[in-house]
Amino acid sequence: MSRTTSSQGPAHWWNDARWRALLFQLIAIAAVVGVLVYIVHNALSNLEARGITTGFAFLHNTAGFGILQSLIPYSETDSFGRTFVVGLLNTLLVSLLGIVLATLLGFAIGVMRLSNHWLLSRLAALYIETFRNIPLLLQIFFWYFSVLRALPSPRESLSIGDGVFLNVRGLYLPSPEWEAGAGWIALALLLALALCWGVSRYARRRQALTGRAFPLWRSYLALLVLLPGIAALATGLPMHWSLPELRGFNFHGGVTVLPELAALLTALTIYTAAFIAETVRSGILAIGHGQSEAAHALGLSNLQTLRLVIIPQAMRVIVPPLTSQYLNLTKNSSLATAIGYPDLVSVFMGTTLNQTGQAIEVIAMTMAVYLTISIGTSILMNLYNRKIALVER
């Protein structure tokens, strides 16, 4: 770009707003980098003065402590790196379950809030105003200490038949144990899922061309039940059930749902569902009444109108704030440390940090995990939001 001259002399670059903006941005970046360099240098100097080693070599050292719940094989002789994986999987477990359950409950409460039925509408309003205004930590304490810790001892367990037991130490359920040939059932299930995807695409094209709806849910149910069922019968049912059995002072066998997991999941679900319900209500109210009137004029029932007309349009309004609720639920799961659920914060930032003293590395890894989960959730929700967005032609 050539400089222009005027009667007052040549135009200097600092008189150009674009160059000045670039200069100020470079100064700001240099200042931030300088502060970071100073902080890192100061931290390394203090660690060296106190004889504290840095780096991630500690992840290969033996942990030497047990973990109450592990989704992968774990023992006290495993490394601190494995404790990180165990805590991460426990965090993902409660977060994914919470997102699914809170979404289902929140949508139901949000629709109930707009119901013409006086009692349902008031109950939904009472639910929303009650649970979203009580701090989440208090709700976790309520479910854990006031409800689950008041259950009977293992010898006096509440039971359903001979396979389900509930006591102060958790919920004990039968668990399937697969034998040789179970792989064919898994392949049949994958084939059923692929066929369900193909059926859904066919149903959309068929409805777009003819206007006739396809019985999707019945087709899904038939495929998901029949194909794995046929594979199971053909392979001789390669599975048996492991039933929980009281031995001494506790149950063994089956699968155990810890009271810490149950309390945390219940509180997260109920608390987040109250906010999701308001998000759903606002999304539905954003759709004009003319849409409902047109659907009723075409002969659609209230349920069909809601499912086929209102909700698909409301999702464009619901998805952005719904993403924020998913992120909040994932981050709020770190409150698990208050009741001893072995999530990432409790296992890695708690026990591992106390035993190794590697505060910077442990905190940095934990922060990176939550940042990655949040960014991944945002990317997935943005892709879905882009898919359902209106496209102007």
N, C-alpha and C positions, 0 to 999 in steps of 0.2 A: 504494500500500500504506500503510495507516494505521499509525501508530506505537502501540504498546501501552504502557501504563503499569503500574507495579507499586508495591508498597509502598516500594521503594527509589528511586523517581523515574522519569522518562521514559526509554525505551530509546533510546540513541543509535545513529546509523546505523553507526558504526564497530564496534558490537557484532554487526552482521549479517555472517555469513561471506561471503555473496554479494557485498555491497558492498565488503568488504575485498579479496576476490579481484579484483574489477573494478579497484579502485584500484591494486593491485600490478601488474596487467597494463598499465594505462595508464602507470605509472611505468617499467616495463620497455621498453615501446614508445618512450616519450620518450627513454630512455637510448640505445637502439639508434639512433634517428634522430639524436640529438645526436652520437654517435660518427661516424656516416656523414657528417653535414654537416661535422664537423671534418676528417675524412680528405679529403673532396673539396676543401674550402677550402684545406687545407694543400698538396695536390697541385697545384691550380691556381696557388697562390702560388709554389711552387717552379718550376713550368714557366715562369711569366711572368718570374721572376727570371733564368732561364737563356735566355730568348729563344726558347723552344720553343712553337710554335703548337699549338693544340688543334683538334679537330673532325675531320670525315671528308672534307674537301675533297681530301685526298691520294689518295683512291680514284680520282680522275679523272686523276691524273698518269700519265705514261708509265712503265711498269715498267722496260724496258730490259734485261731478262734473259730467258733461255730456260728452258723447263721440259721435263724429259725426257719426260714423258707427259702428254697432254692429250686428254680425251674430246670436247672442243669445239675449233673452230679457234682457235689462239692463236699470236701472234708477239711478238717483243720490243717492238714498237711499241704493243702493247695496254696498257691501264691496270692499275693495282694492283687495281682492283675486279675485273677479269677474272682476275687471279691468284688472288683469293679464291675465285671460282667454280670455277676449275680445281682448286685444292687440295681444295675441298669435294667435288667430283664424284669425285676420286681416293679420298678417304676413304670416301665412300659405296660406291664400287665394291668396295674390299677388304673393307668391313664386311659388305655384303650377300652377297658370295660366301663370305666366311668363315662367316657364320651358316648359310647353306644347307649347305655342305660339312661343317661341324662338327656340325650336327644329324643329317645322314645317317650320318656316321661314328660319332658318339656313340651313336645308337640301335642301330646294328649291334654296337658293342662292348659296350653295356650288356646286350643280349640274349645275346650270346656269353658274357658273364660268368656268366649263370645257366644256361648249357647243361649238359646231362648228359654231354656229351662232355668227357672229362678234359682233352684237349690244348687244345681251343678255350677252355675256361674258364680254364685256366692262362695261355694266351697273352693273353687279354683282361685278366686280373689283372696280368700283367707289364706290359702296355701302360699301364694306368691308373696303377700305382704308379711307373712310370718317368717318364712324360711330365708328370704333374701335379706332380712333386716337383723338376723341373729348371726354374729360372727362365726365363721366356719370352724375355727378352733373349738369354740364352745359346743358346737354341734358334734364334732368328733369326740370330745370328752363325754358328752351326753350318751351317745350310742355305745361308747366303750365302757365307761365306768358305771353308768346308771342302768344300762340294758344288758349288755353282753356279760359283764362281770357279775351280774346277779343270777346267772344261770346255775343250775345244779352241778354238783361234782360229777366226774366221769362214772362213778358207780351208780349214780342216780340220774343218768342221762335220760332226756326225752328222746323217744324213739318212734320211728315209723317202720313197722315190720322188723325184720332182722338185718336190715342193711343201711339204715339211716339213723344217726345218733347225733344229738345236740347237747353240748354241755359247756362248761366255762372255758374249756380248752379248745373249743372249735366245733365245726360241723363236719362230721365224718360221713362220707358217701362212698358207694361202691365205685370201683374203677375198672375199666376193661383192660385186660392183658391179652395182647395179640400173639398169635402163634404163626407158624409157617403157612404161607398162603395168603396172609393178610394184605400183601402188596397188590393182589388182584382187586381187592375191595377198594383200595386207595385209587387204583387206576380207573375203576368204574366210577368212583366219585368225581374224579377229574373229568372224565368223559361226560358225565351228567352236567357238570358245571359248564363245559364247553357247549353242550347242546342247549342249555338254558340261555346262554348268550346268543346263540344262533336263532332260537325261538323268539327272543325279544326283538332282534333286528327284523325278523320276518313279520312279527306282529305290528311293529311300527309302520313298515311299508304297506302292509295289508290295510291298516286303518287309514293311512294317508290316501290310498287309492280308492277304497270302497266305503270308508266311514264306519265299518263294522269293527267292534272291539273283539279281541282274541282272549280266551280264558287263560291268561298268563299264569296266575298263581296256581291254578289246578295243574297246568302243564309242568311248572317248576316242581311242585310237590310230587307229581307222578315220576318225573325223571330222577329226582334226588332220592326217592324211596325205592323205585323199582330196580334201577340199574345196580346200585350197591347191594340190594337184597338178592337179586339174581346171582351176583358174583359171590355173595356169602354162602348161598345155598350150593352153588357149584363147587366151592372149595371146602364144603363140609363145616361151615361155621367155625373158622379158625380163631376162636376167641373164648375166653372164660372170664368170669367176674371175680375180682378180689374184694371180699367183703371185710369191713372193719370188724375187729374182734377185740374185746376187752381182755387184756393180759396184764395182770398186776394192777397198777394204778392208772393205766392209760390204754387207749385203743391203738391197735396196730393193723396195718393193711388198709386197702382202699385209698381214697384221697382225702386230705384234710384241708378245710377252709379255716384259716386262722381267725380268731376273733379280731385281731388287729386289722387284717385285711377286710373283714366284713364291716367293721366300724368305719374305717376310712372310706371304703367304697360307698357305703350307705350315705355318709355325710356329704361326700363329693357329689354324688348323684342328686340328692335332694336339693342341695344348695344351688348347684349349677342349673338344675332343671327349672328353678324359679326364674332365673334370668333368661333362659332359653324360651320359657313360656311367654314372657313379655316381648321378646324378639319376634316370636311367631305371631302373637296377637297384632303387633304393629305391622308386620308384613301383610297379614290378611286384610287389615283395615286400609292398607294402601291401595288395594284393588277396588275399583269402582263398583258400586252396586249394580250397574248395568250389566256387568259380566254374569252375576248371579241370576238376574232377571232373564237374560238371554238364554242361559242354560236351562232354567225352569221352563221357559217357553218352548224349548226343544224337547221337553219331556224328561229331563234328567232329574233324578232324585237329589235330595240334599247331600247325601253321601257322595254320589257321583259328581255333583257340582263341585264339592270341596276337593275331591281327589283328582278330577280330570281338568278342572277349569281354574279354581282359585289357588290351590297350593302350587301348581307349576308356575303360575305367574308371580305368586308371592315369594317364591324362592329367590328371585332376583333381588329382592329387598332383604330377605332373611340371611342369606349366606354371608355377607361381609361382617355383620355383628356376631353371627354364629361362630365365625372363625376366632374372634376375640374370646368367646366363652370357652372354646376348646383349648386355646392357649392358657387361659386362666386356670382351667381345671388341671392341666398338666403341671403348671407351676405350683398350684396349691397342693398337689400331691406330696410336695416336700414337707408338709406339716405332719407327715407320717411319723417323723422322729419323735413327736410328742407322746405317742402311745407305743413306740417300739416296733412299728412295722419296718422290716428290713429293706427299705428302699435305698436309692443311691446316696441320698444325704445321710441317712442313718448309718449305713454300712461303711461307705467310703469316706465321707467327710467326718463321720463320727469315730468309729472304732479304728479304721485304718489310719486316719490322721493322728489320733492319739498315740498309736503304737509306733508310727514311723517318724512323726515330726516333720514330714515333707509338706508343709502347709501350702506353699506356693503351687507346687505341682498338683496336689490333690484338689485345691480350690479351682485351679485353672482347668483341670480335666472335667470337674463337675459343671463349671460354667459353660464349657464347650459343649457338653452333652445337652444341657437345657437349651442352649442357643441353636444347636443342630436340630433338636426335636421341634422347636418353635418354627424355625425357618422351613423345615420339611412339611409341617402341618400347613403353614401359610401357602407354600407352593401348591400343595395338593388342592386346597380349598380354592385358590385362585384359578387353577386349571378347571375345576368344576364350575366356578362362577363364570369363567369365560365360555364354557360349553353351553350354559343355559342362557347366556346373555342374548338379548334381541339384536338381530343383525339387520341393518337397514340396507335395502337393495335398491 
